[in-house]
Amino acid sequence: MQVLTYAACAPALSWPGAIEALRAGHRLPRPQQGDVLLGTANASIVSRTAHIEGLGFAIKGETIFPANTQNNLPSIQGAVLLYAPDNGALRAVIESRLITQFKTAADSVLGARCLARPDSRHLLIVGAGMVAATLVQAYSAGFPSIERISIWSRRPEQAQALVAGLGALGPIVTAVTDLPGAVADADIVSSATMSTTPLIYGQWVRPGTHIDLIGAYTPEMREADDALIAKSLVYVDYRDTTIDRIGELMAPLASGAIKRDHIRGDLYDLVGAAGSSRHSEAQVTLFKNGGGAHLDLMIAAYVSGCFGLELRHEHV
């Protein structure tokens, strides 16, 4: 059994490797998965479990203590337990921060690789938190064509601090304050905020843009307005973890702005398709990143494989 920590493992992993691990995982059968949440708003634990035939089993357990930040402690702490597909043996215990960081950004970039224009040159990141930093790295690796990255935050000083701390990159990275103007000029807009009201409006988005929505993960949260959802070719990462669980889709469905068949499919459909799934160069595309334990399992298998443990059957 391996014990794999963030500090020891992160430098050995790569964004192209994580993206391709998710692509390969979505060529396997669809998962079985389930979540359990116990505790209160101040102290809770969540357990997320997944099984993918041919890849194995994983349990991700994390405690959530929001007040920890006042004592310079992480608010979320946990581990992923990875089990072998053939005999159920516990093969690895992996710090959950490592899995979450790589799966979230790689999930979005894989969606963009299937939907965005491959010659996209300007990426706008909405939000300047921890996820934003990984999006800069992941998109830079997944889209070599990107020449500029703009970062917007409600607090401009947060975006400026993020830019200052990124170091040398291929694309030019700048902080911006004009959100409508930045959206109108971007080829890809990736949003990772905690917003409960729309930040990105359909009237701002020019033809051919790809929208990547990450932040909203509860029924109360939203990052895009109904008009943007309605004008876009919409895919999600996994139907079971998004359509009836996240406000981004629940609200326009409830208002009648879209019908259920407006959501064209998920990553399993995108990965299985030949070539790009966009209809035209002018098509506005939208990908909703909802996460899920099946992604934890795919990335856990990738991480473990980087350190000498191969979990997959020979036919995979």
Sequence and secondary structure as in RCSB ss.txt:
>XXXX:A:sequence
MQVLTYAACAPALSWPGAIEALRAGHRLPRPQQGDVLLGTANASIVSRTAHIEGLGFAIKGETIFPANTQNNLPS
IQGAVLLYAPDNGALRAVIESRLITQFKTAADSVLGARCLARPDSRHLLIVGAGMVAATLVQAYSAGFPSIERIS
IWSRRPEQAQALVAGLGALGPIVTAVTDLPGAVADADIVSSATMSTTPLIYGQWVRPGTHIDLIGAYTPEMREAD
DALIAKSLVYVDYRDTTIDRIGELMAPLASGAIKRDHIRGDLYDLVGAAGSSRHSEAQVTLFKNGGGAHLDLMIA
AYVSGCFGLELRHEHV
>XXXX:A:secstr
 EEE HHHHGGG  HHHHHHHHHHHTTS   EEEEEEEE SSSEEEEEEEEETTTEEEEEEEEE GGGGGGT  S
EEEEEEEE TTT  EEEEEEHHHHHHHHHHHHHHHHHHHHS TT  EEEEE  SHHHHHHHHHHHHH TT  EEE
EE SSHHHHHHHHHHS   SSEEEEES HHHHHHH SEEEE    SS  B GGG  TT EEEE S  STT  SB 
HHHHHHSEEEES GGGTTTT HHHHHHHHHTSS GGGEEEEHHHHHHSSS   SSTT  EEEE    HHHHHHHH
HHHHHHTT   S TT 
